[in-house]
C-alpha cells in the first residue's frame, strides 16, 4: 500500500485581541424628588395685608402662562379644585375654579392639595416675585450665616484698640464720641457690632474710617484748623495751609485721602505724635 502523504501544519501567527471600547452613556442628573408635605408661602417684601388674591387662572387681560421648555409651548394655568393638573389642556370635564388667597401675608397649603402646591411651587410666574415658598433649610442657612457674622463682629470688637473703636463709633454717633469714656466707647461698640454686624465689619476693614477720625480729632484738639467755608485745612500753630478740599467733597474724607499721599503721610505722622 502506498503511504498517505502527511499534511503539513501551517503555523498561523497569533492575532492581537482587539478590545471593543464600551461607549458610556452620560449620566443624566436626577430631577429633584417632589416631597409630599404641607407647604407654606409668604408674600415677598414682608407684606402682611389682611388678604391678598394671587392670579388663579389665565385670561386675555390677565395672562397666566407657564412655558414648558421640553415641549416648547406656553401652557395656560387654571386653579381648579377638582382637577389634578394646573394646566387647562390637561383638565377634563367641568372645572370648579378656586381662589388663591394669602391672609396676613401667609398661605398654608396642606399636603392633600397637591394640585395647588405644584401650581404655586413649580409653575406660577409670580413665584419668587410676589411670593416665595418657605424653606426651613434655607432659613436655617441664613440664620447660621447671620449668627456667624455677628460672632465675627463681636470677636473683632473685643480685640479692637480704643482708637479704632472711637473711629468706628464716630461714623454712627458723630462728635458725641469725643465726650465718651473708654468704657462707654467699648460698651457702645459691642452694641453696634451685635445690632449691625455687616456694617461694623465693613467699617473695621476701611482704612479711611481711621484716617477720618484722626483728622477730626486733630481739628477738635486744635492741631489743625478747618476754614469756615470747609475748603481749607491749615496748621493751627502757624496757619500754614495743608490742603484745599475739592469742591463738593466732605472735608474729613478729603483729608483722609490726603493722608495717603507722599506729603500727607508726613503730616499724618506729625499729627499722630501730637495726639499721643
ZALUM-100934 format. One record per atom (N, C-alpha, C): x, y, z. Coordinates in steps of 0.02 Angstrom, whole numbers, padded with zeros to 5 digits, always signed. Atoms other than C-alpha are relative to their C-alpha. Example, Ala and Ser with C-alpha at 12.3 -4.5 7.8 and 13.67 -1.06 7.14 Angstrom:
REM ZALUM-100934
+00045-00059+00000+00615-00225+00390+00045+00060+00000-00042-00059-00003+00684-00053+00357-00039+00055+00037
//
This chain:
REM ZALUM-100934
+00042-00060+00000+00000+00000+00000+00043+00061+00000-00040-00063+00004+00060+00172-00041-00013+00040+00062+00006-00042-00060+00094+00283+00105-00038+00064-00017+00036-00063+00010-00026+00429+00125+00045+00058+00018-00042-00060-00012+00056+00598+00115-00022+00034+00064+00014-00034-00064+00069+00686+00282-00013+00074-00014+00016-00071+00011-00017+00855+00280+00045+00044+00041-00044-00047-00036+00097+00998+00325-00042+00046+00045+00033-00046-00046+00048+01100+00477+00021+00071-00016-00015-00071+00014+00036+01285+00438-00008+00040+00065+00003-00039-00063+00080+01393+00587-00027+00070-00016+00031-00066+00008-00028+01547+00600+00022+00045+00058-00023-00046-00052+00042+01696+00692-00058+00020+00044+00055-00020-00046-00060+01740+00848-00027+00069-00017+00031-00064+00017-00184+01879+00811-00011+00041+00064+00012-00042-00060-00193+02026+00929-00074+00004+00016+00070-00005-00023-00350+02035+01033-00022+00073-00002+00026-00068+00006-00448+02189+00987-00055+00010+00052+00050-00014-00051-00540+02261+01136-00050+00051-00026+00052-00046+00022-00703+02343+01095-00016+00048+00058+00013-00050-00052-00723+02504+01190-00076+00008+00009+00070-00010-00015-00887+02521+01276-00016+00075+00003+00020-00070-00001-00973+02686+01243-00043+00013+00061+00037-00013-00062-01027+02754+01410-00055+00051-00013+00057-00046+00007-01196+02836+01417+00005+00053+00055-00005-00053-00051-01187+03005+01503-00057-00005+00050+00049+00005-00053-01274+03003+01670-00038+00066+00005+00042-00059-00005-01418+03123+01673-00013+00016+00073+00013-00018-00070-01438+03221+01834-00073-00015+00018+00067+00019-00022-01585+03158+01932-00040+00063+00017+00043-00056-00016-01731+03276+01944-00016-00001+00075+00016-00002-00071-01769+03336+02120-00066-00037+00013+00059+00038-00017-01894+03222+02202-00052+00045+00033+00053-00041-00029-02060+03303+02241-00021-00032+00066+00015+00025-00067-02095+03285+02427-00072+00015+00018+00069-00009-00023-02271+03258+02491+00002+00027+00071-00001-00031-00067-02288+03378+02638-00043+00063-00002+00033-00064-00005-02381+03530+02700+00050+00055-00021-00044-00054+00023-02312+03691+02623-00030+00068+00018+00021-00068-00017-02318+03875+02671+00032+00048-00049-00023-00051+00048-02300+04026+02558-00009+00069+00032+00001-00067-00030-02261+04206+02606+00004+00053-00055-00005-00055+00047-02286+04369+02514+00070+00030+00005-00067-00030+00002-02121+04449+02461-00001+00069+00032-00006-00067-00028-02058+04606+02545-00032+00009+00068+00030-00002-00067-02130+04561+02716-00068+00035+00000+00067-00029+00003-02301+04619+02658-00049-00043+00040+00049+00036-00040-02443+04573+02775-00070+00032-00005+00068-00027+00006-02607+04638+02703-00050-00049+00028+00050+00044-00029-02766+04570+02778-00015-00058-00046+00008+00052+00051-02800+04475+02617+00035+00022-00064-00031-00013+00065-02708+04461+02451-00017-00057-00046+00020+00052+00047-02775+04368+02300+00052-00005-00057-00047+00014+00054-02649+04290+02182-00038-00023-00062+00033+00023+00062-02696+04263+01999-00007-00076+00000+00013+00072-00003-02776+04091+01987-00019-00030-00067+00017+00028+00066-02824+04075+01803+00020+00048-00055-00021-00039+00058-02772+04134+01632-00060+00035-00032+00050-00036+00039-02870+04267+01540+00036+00045-00049-00031-00041+00052-02840+04380+01392+00030+00064+00030-00024-00062-00031-02822+04536+01501+00053-00013+00053-00047+00017-00053-02727+04449+01641+00029-00070-00014-00027+00065+00019-02621+04310+01565+00034-00036+00058-00033+00043-00050-02563+04166+01674+00024-00061-00037-00028+00051+00045-02447+04055+01573+00065-00029+00029-00062+00033-00018-02307+03931+01601+00032-00026-00065-00034+00023+00060-02176+03897+01467+00033-00068+00014-00027+00067-00006-02140+03711+01452+00059-00007-00048-00059+00002+00042-01960+03702+01389+00008-00066-00037-00006+00065+00033-01968+03516+01349-00044-00004-00062+00047+00002+00057-02118+03537+01235+00004+00063-00042-00006-00063+00037-02078+03715+01183-00065+00035-00011+00065-00032+00008-02253+03778+01214-00019+00037+00064+00029-00035-00057-02345+03900+01326-00062-00037+00022+00059+00035-00025-02473+03820+01438-00041+00047+00045+00045-00041-00041-02624+03906+01513-00007-00033+00069+00007+00025-00069-02636+03891+01702-00070+00018+00026+00065-00012-00031-02800+03874+01794-00005-00043+00063+00008+00038-00062-02826+03826+01976-00072-00024+00005+00066+00031-00007-02972+03705+01982+00005-00051+00057-00004+00042-00060-03005+03619+02148-00015-00073-00014+00019+00069+00015-03073+03462+02064+00042-00031-00055-00042+00025+00053-02932+03437+01939+00070-00015+00027-00067+00020-00022-02763+03351+01959+00053+00048-00027-00050-00041+00033-02668+03462+01838-00018+00075+00004+00014-00072+00002-02648+03653+01846-00005+00027-00071+00001-00022+00070-02642+03658+01655-00068-00013-00032+00067+00005+00030-02804+03690+01560-00003-00057-00050+00001+00052+00052-02756+03571+01418-00003-00070+00028+00000+00066-00030-02740+03427+01541-00061-00012+00044+00059+00006-00042-02903+03459+01633-00059-00028-00041+00057+00031+00034-03059+03359+01591-00065+00015+00038+00065-00011-00030-03242+03390+01621-00007+00070+00028+00014-00065-00029-03316+03532+01718+00052+00017+00054-00051-00022-00047-03187+03632+01816-00031+00044+00054+00022-00042-00056-03226+03701+01989+00056+00048+00017-00054-00048-00008-03124+03860+01996+00010+00017+00074-00017-00018-00069-03034+03902+02157+00037+00066+00004-00035-00062-00011-02956+04059+02230+00064-00014+00040-00063+00005-00037-02779+04082+02295+00007+00063+00043+00005-00058-00044-02790+04195+02447+00052-00005+00056-00046-00006-00057-02650+04248+02566-00035+00041+00054+00028-00037-00057-02708+04302+02738+00056+00023+00046-00053-00031-00039-02595+04422+02833+00069-00020-00027-00064+00014+00033-02459+04382+02706+00020-00072-00004-00018+00072-00002-02464+04192+02728-00054-00042-00032+00046+00050+00027-02543+04048+02633+00028-00069+00016-00021+00068-00017-02530+03872+02706-00043-00049-00040+00035+00048+00043-02574+03730+02586+00014-00070+00027-00011+00068-00026-02599+03554+02661+00022-00048-00056-00028+00048+00048-02518+03404+02578-00054-00032-00044+00053+00030+00040-02688+03344+02517-00014+00040-00064+00013-00042+00059-02697+03489+02392+00063+00003-00044-00059+00004+00041-02558+03432+02277-00004+00043-00062+00007-00041+00060-02629+03523+02127+00017+00073+00014-00015-00070-00018-02619+03692+02215+00073+00008+00019-00071-00004-00019-02449+03655+02289+00045+00003-00061-00042+00001+00060-02373+03613+02120-00009+00063-00042+00011-00063+00036-02455+03764+02040+00042+00056+00031-00036-00053-00035-02376+03877+02172+00076-00011+00002-00071+00015-00009-02208+03789+02191+00038-00009-00065-00034+00017+00062-02171+03745+02010-00017+00044-00059+00023-00028+00064-02273+03838+01882-00022+00074+00001+00027-00068+00000-02341+04005+01940+00054+00052-00015-00052-00048+00020-02246+04150+01856+00017+00051+00054-00015-00049-00053-02256+04258+02015+00041-00030+00057-00042+00032-00051-02153+04133+02116+00066+00038+00005-00061-00037-00015-02005+04223+02198-00002+00072-00025+00009-00070+00019-02075+04388+02135-00051+00032+00047+00050-00026-00046-02237+04420+02227-00005-00042+00063+00002+00044-00059-02221+04272+02345+00057-00050-00005-00051+00052+00001-02099+04135+02394-00022-00057+00046+00016+00058-00042-02108+03962+02469+00048-00002+00060-00040+00007-00060-02048+03941+02647+00042-00063-00004-00046+00056+00001-01895+03829+02654+00040+00000+00065-00031+00002-00066-01839+03778+02829+00076-00004-00005-00073+00007+00006-01664+03729+02769+00032+00065-00021-00027-00064+00022-01637+03895+02680-00002+00050+00057+00005-00045-00058-01698+03989+02834+00055-00015+00050-00053+00020-00047-01579+03889+02944+00068+00022-00025-00063-00021+00029-01437+03926+02824+00011+00075+00008-00005-00072-00008-01474+04112+02826+00012+00019+00073-00008-00015-00071-01489+04112+03016+00071-00016+00022-00068+00019-00019-01322+04022+03032+00050+00052-00025-00044-00050+00028-01237+04147+02917-00003+00065+00041+00008-00060-00041-01309+04291+03020+00034-00007+00067-00032+00012-00065-01250+04213+03183+00076+00000-00005-00072+00001+00010-01076+04183+03114+00027+00071-00011-00020-00069+00012-01067+04363+03053+00000+00040+00066+00004-00034-00065-01123+04426+03224+00058-00021+00045-00056+00025-00041-00993+04315+03310+00065+00032-00022-00062-00031+00026-00855+04382+03196+00005+00073+00020+00000-00071-00017-00907+04562+03230+00016+00010+00073-00013-00007-00072-00910+04540+03418+00072-00019+00018-00070+00020-00012-00743+04448+03415+00048+00056-00019-00043-00055+00022-00667+04592+03317-00005+00058+00048+00009-00055-00047-00741+04718+03439+00039-00012+00065-00034+00016-00063-00663+04628+03588+00075+00014-00005-00073-00009+00007-00486+04641+03519+00019+00068-00029-00013-00064+00034-00503+04816+03444+00027+00051+00050-00027-00053-00044-00398+04957+03517-00048+00058+00002+00048-00052-00014-00485+05110+03583-00003+00052-00056-00001-00049+00054-00430+05224+03439-00044-00022-00058+00041+00026+00055-00508+05112+03307-00073-00003+00020+00069+00002-00025-00662+05088+03415-00032+00069-00004+00026-00069+00003-00682+05276+03428-00014+00020-00072+00009-00017+00070-00660+05294+03240-00064-00030-00029+00059+00033+00026-00797+05168+03203-00063+00030+00030+00059-00029-00032-00919+05240+03330-00013+00071-00024+00010-00068+00023-00890+05414+03264-00042+00002-00064+00042+00005+00060-00970+05357+03100-00073-00001+00019+00068+00006-00023-01127+05317+03199-00023+00059+00044+00020-00049-00051-01126+05447+03338+00027+00070-00011-00027-00066+00013-01026+05592+03266+00042+00027+00057-00042-00032-00050-00946+05716+03386-00015-00021+00071+00019+00024-00067-01036+05637+03535+00054-00046+00029-00052+00047-00022-00893+05510+03542+00054+00035+00039-00055-00037-00031-00769+05645+03596-00010+00006+00076+00012-00009-00072-00853+05660+03767-00013-00066+00036+00013+00065-00030-00871+05472+03798+00063-00028+00031-00056+00034-00031-00760+05374+03916+00017-00063-00039-00021+00060+00036-00664+05221+03855-00049-00058+00012+00048+00054-00014-00788+05105+03942-00065+00011-00037+00060-00015+00038-00934+05193+03861+00010-00017-00073-00015+00015+00070-00850+05177+03692-00001-00076-00011-00002+00073+00008-00819+04990+03718-00071-00029+00004+00069+00025-00007-00998+04962+03776-00040+00012-00064+00038-00017+00060-01073+05052+03627+00027-00036-00061-00030+00038+00056-00951+04963+03512-00029-00070-00004+00030+00067-00002-01017+04793+03568-00072+00002-00024+00070-00007+00020-01196+04853+03546-00004+00008-00076+00000-00012+00072-01156+04915+03370+00018-00064-00038-00022+00062+00033-01065+04753+03324-00056-00052+00000+00054+00049-00005-01214+04649+03383-00061+00020-00042+00060-00022+00035-01351+04756+03305+00009+00006-00075-00012-00009+00072-01269+04786+03136+00069-00028-00018-00066+00030+00009-01126+04661+03114+00030+00010-00070-00026-00009+00068-01113+04682+02925+00033+00068-00009-00029-00067+00005-01085+04870+02932+00061+00007+00045-00056-00004-00047-00971+04851+03083+00064-00029-00032-00059+00032+00030-00853+04731+02991+00024+00041-00059-00019-00042+00058-00857+04842+02836+00040+00060+00024-00035-00058-00027-00804+04993+02940+00067-00019+00030-00062+00023-00031-00673+04892+03034+00054-00013-00051-00048+00014+00053-00590+04848+02869+00013+00060-00046-00007-00060+00042-00599+05025+02799+00053+00046+00031-00054-00043-00025-00435+05119+02821-00021+00073+00006+00021-00070+00000-00521+05284+02783-00037+00019+00064+00036-00015-00062-00626+05270+02941+00049+00024+00053-00050-00020-00049-00470+05280+03050+00031+00068-00019-00032-00063+00022-00393+05420+02945-00048+00059+00008+00048-00054-00011-00553+05523+02951-00003+00018+00074+00003-00012-00072-00555+05503+03139+00061+00040+00024-00061-00038-00017-00375+05566+03151-00009+00074-00019+00011-00069+00023-00423+05720+03050-00049+00037+00046+00050-00031-00044-00575+05754+03160+00030+00015+00068-00031-00010-00066-00478+05731+03323+00052+00056-00003-00050-00052+00006-00338+05842+03259-00032+00069-00003+00036-00063+00004-00465+05978+03221-00030+00018+00068+00031-00012-00065-00555+05958+03388+00051+00021+00053-00051-00016-00050-00392+05968+03487+00042+00061-00019-00034-00061+00019-00330+06120+03391+00069-00010-00031-00064+00011+00034-00184+06039+03300-00003+00028-00071+00011-00030+00066-00256+06088+03131-00066+00038+00003+00062-00038+00003-00396+06206+03083-00033-00010-00068+00039+00004+00062-00534+06198+02953-00035+00067-00009+00029-00066+00013-00590+06361+02874-00076-00003+00004+00072-00005-00008-00768+06421+02896-00039-00026-00059+00035+00025+00059-00814+06375+02718+00015-00073-00015-00017+00072+00007-00746+06197+02743+00041-00015-00062-00038+00009+00061-00625+06221+02600+00075-00007+00011-00073+00000-00011-00452+06234+02681+00018-00025+00069-00030+00022-00063-00354+06142+02815+00067+00036+00008-00062-00034-00015-00211+06237+02900+00030-00028+00065-00031+00013-00065-00084+06203+03037-00023+00056+00047+00024-00051-00048-00152+06291+03192+00058+00042+00026-00056-00034-00030+00022+06338+03252+00025+00059-00042-00027-00053+00043+00074+06444+03102-00046+00020-00058+00050-00015+00052-00082+06449+02992+00023-00018-00071-00024+00022+00066+00014+06364+02851-00050-00049-00030+00051+00043+00032-00102+06282+02726+00026-00070-00010-00016+00071+00010-00103+06094+02724-00030-00025-00065+00033+00024+00061-00228+06060+02586-00064+00038-00012+00064-00029+00020-00378+06126+02491-00048-00056-00014+00051+00052+00008-00536+06022+02498-00032+00007-00068+00034-00003+00066-00603+05979+02324-00073+00019+00008+00070-00024-00002-00771+06056+02285-00049-00058+00007+00055+00048-00010-00924+05961+02345+00023-00065+00033-00024+00061-00033-00822+05836+02448+00003+00012+00075-00005-00005-00072-00829+05800+02634+00071+00017+00021-00069-00021-00016-00678+05889+02711+00041-00054+00034-00038+00050-00036-00630+05746+02826+00015-00061-00044-00015+00053+00049-00644+05617+02686+00056+00022-00046-00054-00027+00042-00534+05731+02581+00067-00002+00037-00062+00003-00039-00407+05742+02722+00025-00071+00007-00020+00071-00004-00409+05552+02740+00036-00021-00064-00033+00015+00063-00366+05538+02555+00068+00034-00004-00064-00037+00000-00229+05670+02577+00052-00036+00042-00046+00037-00043-00151+05567+02718+00035-00058-00036-00028+00056+00038-00117+05429+02589+00051+00022-00052-00050-00025+00049-00009+05541+02478+00068+00004+00034-00068-00005-00028+00179+05559+02500+00005+00057+00049-00002-00057-00045+00160+05731+02577-00045-00012+00061+00048+00011-00054+00010+05679+02679+00024-00049+00052-00026+00049-00048+00099+05531+02760+00041+00035+00054-00041-00037-00049+00222+05651+02843-00044+00042+00045+00047-00039-00040+00079+05762+02901-00035-00046+00050+00034+00047-00043-00011+05609+02971+00045-00021+00058-00046+00020-00053+00143+05553+03068+00007+00056+00052-00006-00057-00046+00162+05727+03143-00062+00009+00042+00062-00007-00038-00021+05737+03193-00007-00056+00052+00006+00056-00047-00019+05563+03272+00046+00007+00059-00046-00013-00055+00133+05610+03376-00030+00050+00049+00030-00052-00043+00044+05765+03440-00062-00025+00036+00060+00028-00032-00115+05668+03477+00019-00046+00058-00022+00046-00052-00018+05542+03580+00034+00037+00057
//
